[in-house]
């Protein structure tokens, strides 16, 4: 079983980002010894997406050209981008990561 606490303590966001949602949720429930219902109440069902989004912001901070590219793209396509690609927490996190790692 993956130790989420160890990954977070070591700032190993790459491993977390590569986990699928079910794997991440199961590791979090195991780490805290809680049920699915307790997990959703305590951490919310989008905890992994929040971590992924914040990791993308960290990558943007290290790669300002990628942030400039993202800004230029959404400045011209924001409504369409929101509707097609960033219309859910998963989509938003994926889009941020896609632009951050270009």
N, C-alpha and C positions, 0 to 999 in steps of 0.2 A: 504494500500500500504506500502511496506517495504521502510524504509528510509535508502538508501545506505550510505549517508553521516554520519549518526549516527553510522551505523555499522563500517565504516572505522575509524571514530574518536575514537570508543571504542575498536578498534583492534579485532572486532568480526568476524574473518576470517572464523570461523567454520560455522556460519550462511550463509555467502556468498558462501562458498565452497559447501554447501548443496543445494543451489538454482540451478534450472536448467537454462540453457542459456537463454531461452525466458523470464523467470521470472526476471532474472538479467538484461537483456537488457531493458525490459519494466520499471523496477524500475529506471534504469539509465536515460532513456529518460524522465520519469516523474520528476525525481530530477532536471534535467536541462531544462525541457520544450522544448525539441527539437524533430525533426522528425527522422525517421529511417535513412534517408540519412545524415542528420547533425550528427547523432550519429556515423555512420560509419566513417565519415570524421574526426570528432573530437576525437573519442576514439579508432577508429579501431574496426574491427569486432571481435577481439580476446582479448578484455580488460579483460573479466572475466578469460580467460585462463591465462593471465599474472598474475592476482591476485592470482589465484590458485597455479601457479608455485612458485611464491614468498612466499606464505604461506607454501608450502612444504619445501622450503629452510629454513624457520624459524623453522619448526619442525625438520629438519635434524640438525640444530644448537643445538637444545636441546637434540637430541638423536644420538650421534656420532656412536653408534653401528649400527643404521639403515643406516647411511651414509656409513659405512664400508661395510655393506651387499650389498648396491646398487653398490658401487664401484667394489666389487668383481664380482657381477653378470655382470655388463656391460663390465668389463675387459675381460671376457670370451665370451660374447655374443653380443657385441656392434652392429655389422652389422645386425644381425637378430633382435635384440631388436629395432633398428631404423626402420627397414622395417616393422615389424609386429605390434609393439605397439606404437612407438613414431613417427609415420609418418605424424602427423598433430599437430597443436597447441593443440587441445583437447586431443589427445592421449599422447602427451608429458606431459601436465599438469596432466593428470590422472595417468600416470606412476610414475611421481615424487611423487604424493600424496600417491599412493599405497605403494611405498617403504618407504616413510617417516613415514607412520602410521602403519607399520608392528609391 
